[in-house]
Amino acid sequence: MSRNLLTLTIGKQKNIALIAHDAKKEELISWCDEHKKLLSKHFLCGTGTTARMITDRTGLPVKGYNSGPLGGDQQIGAKIVEGRIDFVVFFSDPLTAAPHDPDVKALLRVAQVYDIPIANNRATADFMITSPLMDQEYDHDVIDFQRNIAERAKTL
């Protein structure tokens, strides 16, 4: 099975997903407020409660999807697959079990499969948001899934 690659471009204006577990929402809101000027240049979306809280507390427009336990993580994952999310900031809480943990793992997996930058803590998010790549286009290679499917179908 050949793994031919396809080059995709992340535009200068990024589509950024903002997600946080309950114990990390305040930290993400603080981070968004600290980076408000940079974030305002990009399209922001997030899971329900987090998106609403960021908008209410920082004034940044954040398109909200469902809450994580109600499928919001899966909605964000689907947007990654569609090529509509370029960058994920997900402040997860490693010390608290989440009932929707399989959804979180699926989101992290799809971000990895599609070579999407993802920060799961403040330090990583700081490094990513201040990278010179934030203000320019970025080409990255992903598996050409259509070709992969066509080749696989011939062998089965």
Secondary structure, DSSP 8 states (H G I E B T S, - for coil): ----EEEEEE-SS-EEEEEE-GGGHHHHHHHHHHTHHHHTTSEEEE-HHHHHHHHHHH---EEE---GGGTHHHHHHHHHHTT---EEEEE--TTS--TTHHHHHHHHHHHHHTT--EE-SHHHHHHHHTSGGGGS-EEEEEE-HHHHHHHHHHH-
